[in-house]
C-alpha cells in the first residue's frame, strides 16, 4: 500500500495546501519534508513550514533554518521555521507605528506601552504570532505548494478555531466602527464645514478581516486543501484520532485520508526474532485490521519502520518514495 499519496495528488492537482496532522511524535514533520521533496522533484516550487514552536525541520533537513525566513534546501524546495519571539517584537513595533500614525503622538503614553508589553507576555500570543505569520506566507502566494507541518492535535484545533474566532471578533468591531463612521458623517453634514478624515482604524480592521478570511477559506477549501492524519498501529492513537477527526469535521476541514506510520515488516515473523518482537507483530496485525475497519479506503499508505532516523536528503528521498512511489 506504499506510494498511495501519489494517487491523491494526481487526482486533485489543484490542491496546493497540504497538511499533516496527528499526535506528537508520529512522523508529521517527516512526512511534510518528504511531501515537499517529492513535489520539488516534480518541478514544483514548494514551501514546507512549521507552525510548531518546537519545530524540527532544522533537524530533518540538517540545516539551521529557525527564524531565517524561507531557506532554499535544494532546487524548488524551501523550508521555514517561524520564530514567534521575532514576530512578537515586530508586532510591538508595528502597533507603536500605527498608534503614531493614527493619533499623531510624539511618544507612546506609558499606560499604552505597558499594555503593549503585557500583551506580548500573554500565553496565547506565541500561537497568535505564528498564525499571523502563516497568513502572511499564504497570502503572498509565491509558491506552487504549501506544506504545513502542524502542531499536535490539540494545538492544531486551536489554530483552526482561531481563524473563526478572530473573524467573528473583527466582524463585530468593524460593524461598531462603521456605525460610528455614519454618525461622524451625519455630524459633518450638519456642521457643513467639517471634513471627515480617512478612517484609519476602519481601514485597518478591514485589512485584518481580509487576511483572516483568506487564511480560513484555505483551511476549508476542498478543492485547494488536503489534510492527512498520521497514525501508528496502537490503541490510544486510534482512539484519539477518531475523536480528533470528528472535531476537525466541525471546522469543515477537508480530510483526505490517513497514513499509517512505523509498521514493522510482517516478513520478520518468519525469521528468528526475539519473543518481544513476535508479540509486537501479533499486536500490530490486530491494530492494522482495526485501522482498515475504521477508516477503510481512506487509508492511503502504510509506511514501514525504517532502520534509522529520517534526517538528511537521502533518507527524506527514501521516505518520499514510500509515500508517493519512485520519482520520475
C-alpha angles and dihedrals in degrees: 000000000000117000093037096134091065090071092054092053092048094047094047107035093164093065101109099160113070123184132185115196139172144105118328119276098022099111107273094136092046092052091045091055092045093049090050090049092050094049092045089054088055088060096259122137104238136186119196112190136174125228091185115105086213091054121175104186087108089059095047096047091037090229131115101240102145112133094351099109121237108350120196109235097176135336109315094359120104127173131196136187113193118229103214094191091054090050093049091053089050088050092054093049091048092050091050091050092050091050089052091047096046101041105022095231117169089209133017107255112248094241091053092046089051090052092049090052093045093048090055089059095054112121092236094049094087092055091043091052092051091046090053092049089053089053089053091051098050096039090055089062097202098142139062092223135023117201114197116206096202130207118249116294101271094051092041089059088051090056092048093049092044093070093054093043092049091046093052092047094048090047091057095044091047091051091052091048092048090052090051089049091056091052091049091052092048090051090049091052091051094051090039093197098068118096115210108227123220109283102240093179093054090046090053093048091051090050092052091046091053092051094049092045091052093050097044093047089057092054092056101035108114092192095055106026134067122187120192126190115217114213139167127210098267130116101237093045091055092049093049093045093053090053092046093049089056091050093047089052089059088061090048093241107168106241109207100180150291131280118203112213134194098025111173108229110256090215087078090070091076092052132080099269134155119277090244091060092046089055091048090053091051091050091046092053090057093048093047088054090050091049090055090049093049100041105019116180091001088080099098103176144004110212118201124232105263122223092238142019118289101246129134128028097280092059092041087055090053091051091048090054090050090052101039109013125250117331115250 
